[in-house]
């Protein structure tokens, strides 16, 4: 196998037993970290695409539920975050060359699934920036039987009067060689490490907030600050390109909180309204991190996700 062992903080992840992480080298020469959360007697495999600033340990609890339900989970540290190769000298700047480069990471992830011989149908869970990467991957032929998106970054929430300036500043930064600088209003500090629960935009659940905060404080190398101006321009351009495309055919559920304040909810509504096998679930009082929300929300959503995967897998098997 074209893999080698990578560090994995099982005590912080709180995932299923016998989980581990691997290094994979992408086709353009970067090293990404991929965790395999195992399941005994699994009938399928979940590809879990985290959001910006995230890392594989963050989804240990989610993977434990999926493991108990009979699904292996692979989760990835995208290039430029987690323990994957960082892109700039200032390590805490979220950065990418072009947004399509994340598809090299997706390809490394599917190669690992093949190398490990993970069984059954594959399914996708994609959060925030991972939702943008995931939608592109499905368009490009990612072999998944079904999709789940949570707070997907199909657009970035920017006030209408400010949006033209965001485009102009981020575009100009590329021209004058300042694309490595932090986007306005952001900096080197990790959001979870430097903010209090009471003012956070991610979750209403204090225990989940503490879980995330405990991880990034224990392993500072996991921390990521704001995005670069170059990343901002690439993200705006990619989400605009995706908005012009038709929806895929895979059955899909998209979960968004009614108090979503990070991604563009109008883009999400527009996408799901024209997804032939899609359903949008607006979670009452939920924030951006639906899978890190209060237990009643989290348990209900995860039970629906498992049922969704089971149903899609059965239908695919019947068609075969």
PENORNOR-V558253 format. One record per backbone hydrogen bond with DSSP energy under -1.0 kcal/mol. NH is the residue of the N-H (numbers start at 0). CO is the residue of the C=O. Records with the same first field share a line. If there is no record, write none. Layout:
NH = CO + CO
//
This chain:
2 = 0
3 = 22
5 = 20
9 = 7
12 = 8
13 = 9
19 = 35
21 = 33
22 = 3
23 = 31
25 = 29
28 = 25
31 = 23
33 = 21
34 = 74
35 = 19
36 = 72
41 = 38
42 = 69
44 = 120
45 = 71
46 = 122
47 = 73
48 = 124
53 = 50
57 = 54
58 = 55
59 = 56
62 = 58
63 = 59
64 = 60
65 = 61
66 = 62
67 = 63
68 = 64
69 = 66
70 = 65
71 = 43
72 = 36
73 = 45
74 = 34
76 = 32
79 = 84
80 = 77
83 = 80
84 = 30
90 = 88
92 = 89
93 = 225
100 = 97
101 = 98
102 = 99
103 = 100
105 = 101
106 = 102
107 = 103
108 = 104
109 = 105
110 = 106
111 = 107
112 = 108
113 = 109
114 = 110
115 = 111
117 = 112
122 = 44
123 = 145
124 = 46
125 = 147
126 = 48
127 = 149
129 = 126
130 = 127
131 = 127
132 = 128
133 = 129
134 = 130
135 = 131
136 = 132
137 = 133
138 = 134
139 = 135
140 = 137
141 = 136
143 = 141
144 = 121
146 = 250
147 = 123
148 = 252
149 = 125
150 = 254
152 = 127
153 = 151
156 = 261
161 = 158
162 = 158
165 = 161
166 = 162
167 = 163
168 = 164
169 = 165
170 = 166
171 = 167
172 = 168
174 = 170
175 = 171
177 = 172
180 = 177
182 = 226
185 = 182
193 = 189
194 = 190
199 = 196
208 = 204
209 = 205
210 = 206
211 = 207
212 = 208
213 = 209
214 = 210
215 = 211
216 = 212
217 = 213
218 = 214
221 = 218
222 = 219
224 = 91
225 = 186
227 = 93
228 = 180
229 = 178
231 = 227
232 = 228
233 = 229
234 = 230
235 = 231
236 = 232
237 = 233
238 = 234
239 = 235
240 = 236
241 = 237
242 = 238
243 = 240
244 = 241
251 = 276
252 = 146
253 = 278
254 = 148
255 = 280
257 = 282
258 = 285
259 = 256
263 = 154
267 = 263
268 = 264
269 = 265
270 = 266
271 = 267
272 = 268
273 = 270
274 = 271
277 = 274
278 = 251
280 = 253
282 = 255
285 = 282
287 = 200
288 = 201
289 = 287
291 = 288
292 = 289
297 = 293
298 = 294
299 = 295
300 = 296
301 = 297
302 = 298
303 = 299
304 = 300
305 = 301
306 = 302
307 = 303
308 = 304
309 = 305
310 = 306
311 = 307
312 = 308
313 = 309
314 = 310
315 = 311
316 = 312
317 = 313
318 = 314
319 = 315
//
